[in-house]
Amino acid sequence: MRPLTSDLLLRAYASGIFPMARSRDDSRLYWIDPDQRGILPLDAFHIPHSLRKVLRQGGFEIRCDTAFEAVMRACGEATSDRPDTWINEEIITLFVELFRFGLAHSVEAWQNGELVGGLYGLSLGAAFFGESMFSRRTNASKVVLVHLVARLRHAGYRLLDTQFVTDHLKQFGAVEIPRIEYQRLLSEALDEQAAFDRSPDTPWELALTT
C-alpha cells in the first residue's frame, strides 16, 4: 500500500472508501469498500424516549473541536466491551492534520471539566463521515450523537455515513444500503456545501424529526 497522506485520504473518502487497521498496534492500513454501507438518515433520525429525558436534564456540557486528539485517542482505547480497535497511530496523525485543516471535527461531552464522551468524523461537502465514538459515563456517546445530528441538520448536511451499522446505532434509525445507492447519495452530498456547526448553543431539539 502506498504511503497514506491527508490528500489521498480525502480522495478516498470522496470515492466511497476508507482505511482501517486490523488493530491499534498494527501499522498497516487497509482500504474498506463494503457491499452494504451504514448510514444514519438525517430526515429519519430517532431519539429514544428514555434518552430525551437525559437530554432535557442537561447533565453534560457539550463542546465541539476543543479536544479533538483526546477524543480520537479515547476512541482507540481498549475497553472491556471492545478489547481492540482499528484506530492506529497513523490514522490519528492523519485525522489530526485534517482537523487542523478544518475538515475533521469532534463533538464532546464534559462533566466537571472532564472529557467523558465524544465522537469524531470527517466533513466533505454536505457529507459527514462518522468515524468512532466513546463513552466513560452512561449515555455520553448517545448524547453526543444527538448533538452531532442537530448540528448536521442545522447546517444543511445531506449524508451521515456510519460505515457500518451496530446495535447501538440501530436504535437511532441507522440502516444499511447497497454500495451503488451509497455512491449516489455520496455524489449528491459532495455536490453541495455545508459548514460544520461548532456552536455550543445549538439545541439538541434540532435533531428531532417531524
NUKOL-30006 format. One line per 10 residues: number of its first residue (from 0); their letters; for each residue x, y, z of N, C-alpha, C, O. Coordinates in Angstrom, 1 decimal. Example, Ala and Ser with C-alpha at 12.3 -4.5 7.8 and 13.67 -1.06 7.14 Angstrom:
BEGIN
0) AS) 13.2/-5.7/7.8/12.3/-4.5/7.8/13.2/-3.3/7.8/14.2/-3.3/8.5  12.8/-2.2/7.1/13.7/-1.1/7.1/12.9/0.0/7.9/13.4/1.1/8.0 $
This chain:
BEGIN
0) MRPLTSDLLL) 0.9/-1.2/0.0/0.0/0.0/0.0/0.9/1.2/0.0/1.8/1.3/0.8  0.6/2.2/-0.9/1.4/3.4/-0.9/1.2/4.2/0.3/0.2/4.1/1.0  2.2/5.0/0.7/2.1/5.8/1.9/0.8/6.7/1.9/0.5/7.3/0.9  0.2/6.7/3.0/-1.1/7.4/3.0/-0.9/8.9/3.5/-0.3/9.1/4.5  -1.4/9.8/2.7/-1.3/11.2/3.0/-2.7/11.7/3.2/-3.7/11.1/2.9  -2.8/12.9/3.8/-4.2/13.5/4.1/-4.9/13.8/2.7/-6.1/13.6/2.7  -4.2/14.1/1.7/-4.8/14.4/0.4/-5.3/13.1/-0.2/-6.5/13.1/-0.7  -4.6/12.0/-0.1/-5.0/10.7/-0.6/-6.2/10.2/0.3/-7.2/9.7/-0.3  -6.2/10.5/1.6/-7.3/10.1/2.4/-8.6/10.8/2.0/-9.7/10.2/2.0  -8.5/12.1/1.7/-9.7/12.9/1.3/-10.2/12.3/0.0/-11.5/12.2/-0.2 $
10) RAYASGIFPM) -9.4/12.0/-1.0/-9.8/11.5/-2.3/-10.5/10.1/-2.1/-11.4/9.7/-2.8  -9.9/9.3/-1.1/-10.5/8.0/-0.9/-12.0/8.1/-0.3/-12.9/7.5/-0.8  -12.1/9.0/0.7/-13.5/9.2/1.2/-14.4/9.7/0.2/-15.6/9.3/0.1  -14.0/10.6/-0.7/-14.8/11.2/-1.8/-15.2/10.1/-2.8/-16.1/10.2/-3.5  -14.4/9.0/-2.8/-14.7/7.9/-3.7/-15.5/6.8/-3.1/-15.9/5.8/-3.7  -15.7/6.9/-1.8/-16.5/6.0/-1.1/-15.8/4.9/-0.3/-16.4/3.9/0.1  -14.5/5.0/-0.2/-13.7/4.0/0.5/-13.0/4.7/1.7/-12.8/5.9/1.8  -12.6/3.9/2.7/-11.9/4.4/3.9/-10.9/3.4/4.4/-11.1/2.2/4.2  -9.9/3.8/5.2/-8.9/2.9/5.7/-9.2/2.5/7.1/-9.8/3.2/7.9  -8.8/1.3/7.4/-8.8/0.8/8.8/-7.6/-0.1/9.0/-7.0/-0.7/8.1 $
20) ARSRDDSRLY) -7.1/-0.1/10.3/-6.1/-1.1/10.7/-6.8/-2.3/11.3/-7.9/-2.2/11.8  -6.1/-3.4/11.3/-6.7/-4.6/11.9/-6.7/-4.5/13.4/-7.5/-5.2/14.1  -5.8/-3.7/13.9/-5.7/-3.5/15.4/-5.0/-2.2/15.6/-4.3/-1.7/14.7  -5.1/-1.6/16.8/-4.5/-0.3/17.0/-3.0/-0.4/17.1/-2.3/0.6/17.0  -2.4/-1.7/17.2/-1.0/-1.9/17.3/-0.4/-2.3/15.9/0.8/-2.5/15.8  -1.3/-2.4/14.9/-0.9/-2.8/13.6/-0.6/-1.5/12.8/-1.4/-0.6/12.7  0.6/-1.4/12.2/1.0/-0.2/11.5/0.4/-0.2/10.0/0.5/0.8/9.4  -0.1/-1.4/9.6/-0.7/-1.4/8.2/-2.1/-1.0/8.2/-2.9/-1.2/9.1  -2.5/-0.3/7.1/-3.8/0.1/6.8/-4.4/-0.6/5.6/-3.7/-0.9/4.7  -5.7/-0.8/5.6/-6.4/-1.5/4.5/-7.6/-0.7/4.1/-8.3/-0.1/4.9 $
30) WIDPDQRGIL) -7.8/-0.6/2.8/-8.9/0.1/2.2/-10.2/-0.7/2.4/-10.1/-1.9/2.0  -11.2/-0.1/2.8/-12.5/-0.8/3.0/-13.6/-0.2/2.1/-13.7/1.0/2.0  -14.3/-1.1/1.4/-15.4/-0.7/0.5/-16.5/-1.7/0.6/-16.6/-2.5/-0.3  -17.3/-1.6/1.7/-18.2/-2.7/2.0/-19.4/-2.8/0.9/-19.8/-1.7/0.4  -19.9/-4.0/0.7/-21.0/-4.1/-0.2/-22.2/-3.4/0.3/-23.0/-2.8/-0.4  -22.4/-3.5/1.7/-23.5/-2.8/2.3/-23.0/-1.7/3.2/-22.1/-2.0/4.1  -23.4/-0.5/3.0/-22.8/0.7/3.7/-23.8/1.2/4.8/-25.0/1.3/4.5  -23.3/1.5/6.0/-24.2/2.0/7.0/-24.3/3.5/6.9/-23.3/4.2/6.8  -25.6/4.0/7.0/-25.8/5.4/7.1/-26.9/5.7/8.2/-27.6/4.8/8.6  -26.9/6.9/8.6/-27.9/7.3/9.6/-28.7/8.4/8.9/-28.3/9.6/8.9 $
40) PLDAFHIPHS) -29.9/8.1/8.3/-30.7/9.1/7.6/-31.0/10.3/8.5/-31.7/10.1/9.5  -30.6/11.5/8.1/-30.8/12.7/8.9/-32.3/13.0/9.0/-32.7/13.7/9.9  -33.1/12.7/8.0/-34.5/13.0/8.0/-35.4/11.9/8.6/-36.6/12.0/8.7  -34.7/10.9/9.2/-35.4/9.9/9.9/-34.7/9.5/11.2/-34.9/8.3/11.7  -34.0/10.4/11.8/-33.3/10.2/13.0/-34.2/10.0/14.1/-35.2/10.8/14.3  -34.0/8.9/14.9/-34.9/8.6/16.0/-34.2/8.8/17.4/-33.1/8.2/17.6  -34.8/9.5/18.3/-34.3/9.6/19.6/-35.2/8.8/20.6/-36.3/9.2/20.8  -34.6/7.8/21.2/-35.5/7.0/22.2/-36.0/7.9/23.3/-35.3/8.9/23.7  -37.2/7.6/23.7/-37.8/8.5/24.8/-37.0/8.6/26.0/-37.0/9.6/26.6  -36.4/7.5/26.4/-35.6/7.5/27.7/-34.4/8.4/27.5/-34.0/9.1/28.5 $
50) LRKVLRQGGF) -33.8/8.5/26.3/-32.7/9.4/26.0/-33.2/10.9/26.0/-32.4/11.8/26.4  -34.4/11.1/25.6/-34.9/12.5/25.6/-34.9/13.1/27.0/-34.6/14.3/27.2  -35.2/12.2/27.9/-35.3/12.7/29.3/-33.9/13.0/29.8/-33.7/14.1/30.5  -32.9/12.2/29.4/-31.5/12.5/29.7/-31.0/13.9/29.1/-30.4/14.7/29.8  -31.4/14.1/27.9/-31.1/15.3/27.2/-31.7/16.5/27.8/-31.0/17.6/28.0  -32.9/16.4/28.2/-33.6/17.5/28.9/-33.0/17.9/30.2/-33.0/19.0/30.7  -32.4/16.9/30.9/-31.8/17.1/32.2/-30.5/17.9/32.1/-30.0/18.5/33.0  -29.9/17.8/30.9/-28.7/18.6/30.6/-27.5/18.2/31.5/-26.8/19.1/32.0  -27.2/17.0/31.7/-26.2/16.6/32.6/-24.8/16.7/32.0/-23.8/16.5/32.8  -24.7/17.0/30.7/-23.4/17.1/30.1/-23.2/18.5/29.5/-24.1/19.1/29.0 $
60) EIRCDTAFEA) -22.0/19.0/29.5/-21.6/20.2/28.8/-21.1/19.7/27.4/-20.2/18.9/27.3  -21.7/20.2/26.4/-21.3/19.8/25.0/-20.4/20.9/24.4/-20.7/22.1/24.4  -19.3/20.4/23.9/-18.3/21.2/23.2/-18.0/20.6/21.9/-18.2/19.4/21.7  -17.5/21.4/20.9/-17.1/20.9/19.6/-15.7/21.4/19.4/-15.3/22.5/19.6  -14.8/20.5/18.9/-13.5/20.8/18.4/-12.6/21.3/19.5/-11.6/22.1/19.2  -12.8/21.0/20.8/-11.9/21.6/21.8/-10.9/20.5/22.3/-9.9/20.9/23.0  -11.1/19.3/22.0/-10.2/18.2/22.4/-10.2/17.1/21.4/-10.4/15.9/21.7  -9.9/17.5/20.1/-10.0/16.5/19.0/-9.1/15.3/19.2/-9.6/14.2/19.1  -7.9/15.5/19.4/-7.0/14.4/19.5/-7.3/13.5/20.7/-7.2/12.3/20.7  -7.7/14.1/21.8/-8.1/13.4/23.0/-9.3/12.5/22.7/-9.3/11.4/23.2 $
70) VMRACGEATS) -10.2/13.0/21.9/-11.4/12.2/21.6/-10.9/11.0/20.7/-11.3/9.8/21.0  -10.0/11.2/19.8/-9.5/10.1/18.9/-8.8/9.1/19.8/-9.1/7.9/19.6  -8.0/9.5/20.7/-7.3/8.5/21.5/-8.2/7.8/22.4/-8.0/6.6/22.7  -9.2/8.4/22.9/-10.2/7.7/23.7/-11.0/6.7/22.9/-11.3/5.6/23.4  -11.3/7.1/21.7/-12.0/6.1/20.8/-11.1/4.9/20.5/-11.6/3.8/20.3  -9.8/5.1/20.5/-8.9/4.0/20.2/-8.5/3.1/21.4/-7.8/2.2/21.2  -8.9/3.5/22.6/-8.6/2.8/23.8/-9.3/1.4/23.8/-10.4/1.3/23.4  -8.6/0.4/24.4/-9.3/-0.9/24.7/-10.2/-0.7/25.9/-9.9/-0.1/26.9  -11.4/-1.4/25.8/-12.3/-1.4/26.9/-12.8/-2.9/27.1/-12.4/-3.7/26.3  -13.5/-3.1/28.2/-14.0/-4.5/28.4/-14.9/-4.9/27.3/-14.9/-6.1/27.0 $
80) DRPDTWINEE) -15.7/-4.0/26.8/-16.6/-4.4/25.7/-15.9/-4.4/24.3/-16.4/-4.9/23.3  -14.8/-3.7/24.2/-14.1/-3.5/22.9/-12.6/-3.7/23.2/-11.9/-2.7/23.4  -12.1/-4.9/23.3/-10.7/-5.2/23.6/-9.7/-4.6/22.6/-8.5/-4.5/23.0  -10.1/-4.4/21.4/-9.2/-3.8/20.4/-9.9/-2.9/19.5/-11.1/-3.0/19.4  -9.2/-2.0/18.9/-9.9/-1.1/17.9/-9.0/-1.0/16.7/-7.9/-1.5/16.6  -9.6/-0.3/15.7/-8.9/-0.2/14.4/-8.2/1.1/14.2/-7.6/1.4/13.1  -8.1/1.9/15.3/-7.5/3.3/15.2/-6.0/3.2/15.6/-5.7/3.2/16.8  -5.1/3.2/14.6/-3.7/3.2/15.0/-3.1/4.6/14.9/-3.8/5.6/14.6  -1.8/4.7/15.1/-1.2/6.0/15.2/-1.2/6.7/13.9/-1.3/7.9/13.9  -1.1/6.0/12.8/-1.2/6.7/11.5/-2.5/7.4/11.3/-2.6/8.5/10.8 $
90) IITLFVELFR) -3.6/6.7/11.6/-4.9/7.3/11.5/-5.0/8.5/12.3/-5.6/9.5/11.9  -4.6/8.4/13.6/-4.6/9.6/14.5/-3.8/10.7/13.9/-4.4/11.9/13.9  -2.6/10.5/13.4/-1.8/11.6/12.8/-2.5/12.2/11.6/-2.5/13.4/11.5  -3.1/11.4/10.7/-3.7/11.9/9.6/-5.0/12.8/9.9/-5.2/13.8/9.3  -5.8/12.2/10.8/-7.0/13.0/11.2/-6.7/14.2/12.0/-7.4/15.2/11.8  -5.7/14.2/12.8/-5.3/15.4/13.5/-4.9/16.5/12.5/-5.2/17.7/12.6  -4.2/16.1/11.4/-3.8/17.0/10.3/-5.1/17.6/9.6/-5.2/18.8/9.4  -6.1/16.7/9.4/-7.3/17.1/8.7/-8.1/18.1/9.7/-8.7/19.0/9.2  -8.0/17.8/11.0/-8.6/18.7/11.9/-8.0/20.1/11.9/-8.7/21.1/11.9  -6.7/20.2/11.7/-6.0/21.5/11.6/-6.4/22.2/10.3/-6.4/23.4/10.3 $
100) FGLAHSVEAW) -6.8/21.4/9.3/-7.3/22.0/8.1/-8.7/22.4/8.2/-9.3/23.0/7.2  -9.4/22.1/9.3/-10.8/22.4/9.4/-11.7/21.4/8.8/-12.9/21.8/8.6  -11.3/20.2/8.5/-12.1/19.2/7.8/-12.6/18.1/8.7/-13.5/17.4/8.4  -11.9/17.9/9.8/-12.3/16.9/10.8/-12.8/17.6/12.1/-12.4/18.7/12.4  -13.8/17.0/12.7/-14.4/17.6/13.8/-14.8/16.6/14.9/-14.9/15.4/14.7  -14.9/17.1/16.2/-15.3/16.3/17.3/-16.4/17.0/18.0/-16.5/18.2/18.1  -17.3/16.1/18.5/-18.4/16.6/19.4/-18.1/15.9/20.8/-17.9/14.7/20.8  -18.1/16.7/21.8/-17.5/16.2/23.1/-18.5/16.4/24.3/-19.3/17.4/24.3  -18.6/15.4/25.2/-19.4/15.5/26.4/-18.4/15.7/27.6/-17.5/14.9/27.8  -18.7/16.8/28.4/-17.8/17.1/29.5/-18.6/17.1/30.8/-19.8/17.4/30.8 $
110) QNGELVGGLY) -18.0/16.7/31.9/-18.6/16.8/33.2/-17.6/17.2/34.2/-16.5/16.6/34.3  -17.8/18.3/34.9/-16.9/18.8/35.9/-15.4/18.9/35.3/-14.5/18.6/36.0  -15.4/19.4/34.1/-14.1/19.6/33.5/-13.4/18.4/32.9/-12.2/18.5/32.5  -14.1/17.3/32.9/-13.5/16.0/32.5/-14.2/15.6/31.2/-15.4/15.6/31.1  -13.4/15.2/30.2/-13.9/14.6/28.9/-14.5/13.2/29.2/-13.7/12.3/29.5  -15.8/13.0/29.1/-16.4/11.7/29.4/-17.1/11.0/28.2/-17.5/9.9/28.4  -17.1/11.7/27.1/-17.6/11.0/25.9/-17.4/11.9/24.7/-17.1/13.1/24.8  -17.4/11.2/23.5/-17.2/12.0/22.3/-17.3/11.2/21.1/-17.3/10.0/21.1  -17.2/11.9/20.0/-17.1/11.2/18.7/-16.4/12.2/17.7/-16.2/13.4/18.0  -15.9/11.6/16.7/-15.2/12.4/15.7/-15.5/11.9/14.3/-15.9/10.8/14.1 $
120) GLSLGAAFFG) -15.3/12.8/13.3/-15.5/12.4/11.9/-15.0/13.4/11.0/-14.3/14.4/11.3  -15.2/13.2/9.7/-14.7/14.0/8.6/-15.8/14.6/7.8/-16.9/14.0/7.6  -15.7/15.9/7.5/-16.7/16.7/6.8/-16.2/17.0/5.4/-15.1/17.6/5.2  -16.9/16.6/4.4/-16.6/16.9/3.0/-17.9/17.3/2.3/-18.9/16.6/2.3  -18.0/18.5/1.7/-19.2/19.0/1.1/-20.3/19.0/2.1/-20.2/19.6/3.1  -21.4/18.3/1.8/-22.5/18.2/2.7/-22.6/16.8/3.2/-23.7/16.3/3.5  -21.5/16.1/3.3/-21.4/14.7/3.8/-20.5/14.7/5.1/-19.5/15.4/5.1  -21.0/14.0/6.1/-20.2/13.8/7.3/-20.0/12.3/7.5/-20.9/11.5/7.5  -18.7/12.0/7.7/-18.3/10.6/7.8/-18.0/10.3/9.3/-16.9/10.7/9.8  -18.9/9.7/10.0/-18.7/9.5/11.4/-17.8/8.3/11.6/-18.0/7.2/11.0 $
130) ESMFSRRTNA) -16.7/8.5/12.3/-15.6/7.5/12.4/-15.8/6.6/13.7/-15.8/5.4/13.5  -15.8/7.2/14.8/-15.9/6.4/16.1/-16.4/7.3/17.2/-16.4/8.5/17.1  -16.8/6.6/18.3/-17.3/7.3/19.5/-16.8/6.5/20.7/-16.5/5.4/20.6  -16.9/7.2/21.9/-16.5/6.6/23.1/-17.4/7.1/24.2/-18.0/8.2/24.1  -17.5/6.4/25.3/-18.3/6.8/26.5/-17.6/6.4/27.8/-17.3/5.2/27.9  -17.4/7.3/28.7/-16.9/7.0/30.0/-18.0/7.2/31.1/-17.8/6.9/32.3  -19.1/7.7/30.6/-20.3/7.8/31.5/-21.5/7.3/30.8/-21.6/7.4/29.6  -22.5/6.8/31.5/-23.7/6.3/30.9/-24.4/7.4/30.0/-24.6/8.5/30.5  -24.7/7.0/28.8/-25.4/7.8/27.8/-24.5/8.9/27.2/-25.0/9.6/26.3  -23.3/9.0/27.5/-22.5/10.1/27.0/-22.3/10.0/25.5/-22.5/11.0/24.8 $
140) SKVVLVHLVA) -22.0/8.8/24.9/-21.9/8.7/23.5/-23.2/8.9/22.8/-23.2/9.4/21.6  -24.3/8.5/23.4/-25.6/8.7/22.8/-26.0/10.2/22.7/-26.5/10.7/21.7  -25.6/10.9/23.8/-25.9/12.4/23.8/-25.1/13.1/22.8/-25.6/14.0/22.1  -23.8/12.8/22.6/-23.0/13.5/21.6/-23.5/13.2/20.2/-23.4/14.0/19.3  -24.0/11.9/20.0/-24.6/11.6/18.7/-25.8/12.5/18.3/-25.9/13.0/17.2  -26.6/12.7/19.3/-27.8/13.5/19.1/-27.4/15.0/18.8/-27.9/15.6/17.9  -26.4/15.5/19.5/-25.9/16.8/19.3/-25.2/16.9/17.9/-25.3/17.9/17.3  -24.5/15.8/17.5/-24.0/15.8/16.1/-25.1/16.0/15.1/-25.0/16.8/14.2  -26.1/15.2/15.2/-27.2/15.2/14.2/-27.9/16.6/14.2/-28.2/17.1/13.2  -28.0/17.2/15.4/-28.6/18.5/15.5/-27.8/19.5/14.7/-28.4/20.3/13.9 $
150) RLRHAGYRLL) -26.5/19.4/14.8/-25.6/20.3/14.1/-25.6/20.1/12.6/-25.6/21.0/11.8  -25.6/18.8/12.2/-25.7/18.5/10.8/-27.0/18.9/10.1/-27.0/19.5/9.0  -28.1/18.7/10.8/-29.4/19.1/10.3/-29.4/20.7/10.2/-29.9/21.2/9.2  -28.9/21.3/11.2/-29.0/22.8/11.2/-28.1/23.4/10.1/-28.5/24.4/9.5  -27.0/22.7/9.8/-26.1/23.2/8.7/-26.4/22.8/7.3/-25.8/23.2/6.4  -27.4/21.9/7.2/-27.8/21.5/5.9/-27.1/20.3/5.3/-27.0/20.2/4.1  -26.5/19.5/6.1/-25.8/18.3/5.6/-26.9/17.3/5.0/-28.0/17.3/5.4  -26.4/16.6/4.0/-27.3/15.6/3.3/-27.0/14.2/3.7/-27.9/13.3/3.6  -25.8/13.9/4.2/-25.4/12.5/4.4/-24.7/12.3/5.7/-23.7/13.1/5.9  -25.1/11.4/6.5/-24.3/11.0/7.7/-23.9/9.5/7.5/-24.7/8.6/7.7 $
160) DTQFVTDHLK) -22.6/9.3/7.2/-22.1/7.9/6.9/-21.6/7.3/8.2/-20.8/8.0/8.9  -22.1/6.2/8.6/-21.6/5.5/9.8/-20.7/4.3/9.4/-20.3/3.6/10.3  -20.5/4.1/8.1/-19.6/3.0/7.6/-20.3/1.6/7.9/-20.6/0.9/6.9  -20.6/1.3/9.1/-21.2/0.0/9.4/-22.4/0.3/10.3/-22.6/1.4/10.8  -23.3/-0.6/10.5/-24.4/-0.5/11.4/-24.2/-1.4/12.7/-24.0/-2.6/12.5  -24.3/-0.8/13.8/-24.2/-1.6/15.1/-25.6/-1.5/15.8/-26.5/-0.7/15.4  -25.7/-2.4/16.8/-27.0/-2.3/17.6/-27.1/-1.0/18.3/-28.2/-0.5/18.4  -26.0/-0.4/18.6/-26.0/1.0/19.2/-26.6/2.0/18.3/-27.4/2.8/18.7  -26.3/1.9/17.0/-26.8/2.9/16.0/-28.2/2.5/15.5/-28.9/3.4/15.1  -28.6/1.3/15.6/-29.9/0.9/15.1/-31.0/1.6/15.8/-32.0/1.9/15.2 $
170) QFGAVEIPRI) -30.8/1.8/17.1/-31.9/2.4/17.9/-32.1/3.9/17.5/-33.2/4.4/17.8  -31.2/4.5/16.7/-31.4/5.8/16.2/-31.9/5.8/14.8/-32.1/6.9/14.2  -32.0/4.7/14.2/-32.5/4.6/12.8/-31.5/4.3/11.8/-31.8/4.4/10.6  -30.3/3.9/12.1/-29.3/3.5/11.2/-29.7/2.3/10.3/-30.3/1.4/10.8  -29.4/2.4/9.0/-29.7/1.3/8.1/-28.5/1.0/7.2/-27.6/1.8/7.1  -28.6/-0.1/6.6/-27.6/-0.5/5.6/-28.2/-0.3/4.2/-29.4/-0.6/4.0  -27.4/0.2/3.3/-27.8/0.4/1.9/-26.8/-0.2/1.0/-25.6/-0.3/1.3  -27.2/-0.7/-0.2/-26.2/-1.2/-1.2/-25.2/-0.2/-1.6/-25.4/1.0/-1.6  -24.0/-0.6/-2.0/-22.9/0.3/-2.4/-23.3/1.3/-3.4/-23.0/2.4/-3.4  -24.1/0.8/-4.4/-24.4/1.7/-5.6/-25.4/2.8/-5.1/-25.3/3.9/-5.6 $
180) EYQRLLSEAL) -26.2/2.5/-4.1/-27.1/3.5/-3.6/-26.3/4.5/-2.7/-26.5/5.7/-2.8  -25.3/4.0/-2.0/-24.5/4.9/-1.2/-23.7/5.8/-2.1/-23.6/7.0/-1.8  -23.2/5.3/-3.2/-22.4/6.1/-4.1/-23.3/7.3/-4.7/-22.8/8.4/-4.9  -24.5/7.0/-4.9/-25.4/8.0/-5.4/-25.6/9.1/-4.4/-25.5/10.3/-4.7  -25.9/8.7/-3.1/-26.1/9.7/-2.1/-24.8/10.5/-1.8/-24.9/11.7/-1.5  -23.7/9.8/-1.8/-22.4/10.5/-1.6/-22.2/11.5/-2.7/-21.8/12.7/-2.4  -22.4/11.2/-3.9/-22.2/12.1/-5.0/-23.1/13.3/-4.9/-22.6/14.5/-5.1  -24.3/13.1/-4.5/-25.2/14.3/-4.3/-24.8/15.2/-3.2/-24.8/16.4/-3.3  -24.3/14.5/-2.1/-23.9/15.3/-0.9/-22.6/16.1/-1.2/-22.4/17.2/-0.8  -21.7/15.5/-2.0/-20.4/16.2/-2.3/-20.6/17.3/-3.3/-19.8/18.2/-3.4 $
190) DEQAAFDRSP) -21.7/17.3/-4.0/-22.0/18.4/-4.9/-22.5/19.7/-4.2/-22.7/20.7/-4.8  -22.8/19.6/-2.9/-23.3/20.7/-2.1/-22.3/21.0/-1.0/-21.3/20.3/-0.8  -22.5/22.2/-0.4/-21.5/22.6/0.6/-22.3/22.9/1.9/-23.4/23.4/2.0  -21.7/22.5/3.0/-22.2/22.7/4.4/-21.1/23.0/5.3/-20.0/22.4/5.2  -21.3/24.0/6.2/-20.2/24.4/7.2/-20.6/23.8/8.5/-21.7/24.0/9.0  -19.7/23.0/9.1/-20.0/22.3/10.4/-20.3/23.4/11.4/-19.6/24.3/11.6  -21.4/23.1/12.2/-21.9/24.0/13.2/-21.2/23.6/14.5/-21.4/22.6/15.1  -20.3/24.5/15.0/-19.5/24.3/16.2/-20.1/25.0/17.4/-19.5/25.0/18.5  -21.2/25.7/17.2/-21.7/26.5/18.3/-22.1/25.6/19.5/-22.7/24.6/19.4  -21.7/26.1/20.7/-22.0/25.3/21.9/-23.5/25.5/22.3/-24.0/24.8/23.2 $
200) DTPWELALTT) -24.2/26.4/21.6/-25.6/26.7/22.0/-26.6/26.1/21.0/-27.8/26.3/21.2  -26.2/25.3/20.1/-27.1/24.6/19.1/-28.0/23.7/19.9/-27.4/22.7/20.5  -29.3/23.8/19.9/-30.1/23.0/20.7/-30.3/21.6/20.2/-30.3/21.4/19.0  -30.3/20.6/21.1/-30.4/19.2/20.6/-31.7/18.9/20.0/-31.8/18.0/19.2  -32.7/19.7/20.3/-34.0/19.5/19.7/-34.0/19.6/18.2/-35.0/19.1/17.5  -33.0/20.2/17.6/-32.9/20.3/16.1/-32.7/18.9/15.5/-32.9/18.7/14.3  -32.3/17.9/16.3/-32.2/16.6/15.8/-33.5/15.8/15.7/-33.6/14.8/15.0  -34.5/16.4/16.3/-35.8/15.7/16.2/-36.4/15.9/14.8/-36.3/16.9/14.2  -37.0/14.8/14.3/-37.7/14.8/13.0/-39.2/14.9/13.3/-39.7/14.4/14.3  -39.9/15.5/12.3/-41.3/15.7/12.5/-42.0/14.5/11.8/-43.3/14.5/11.8 $
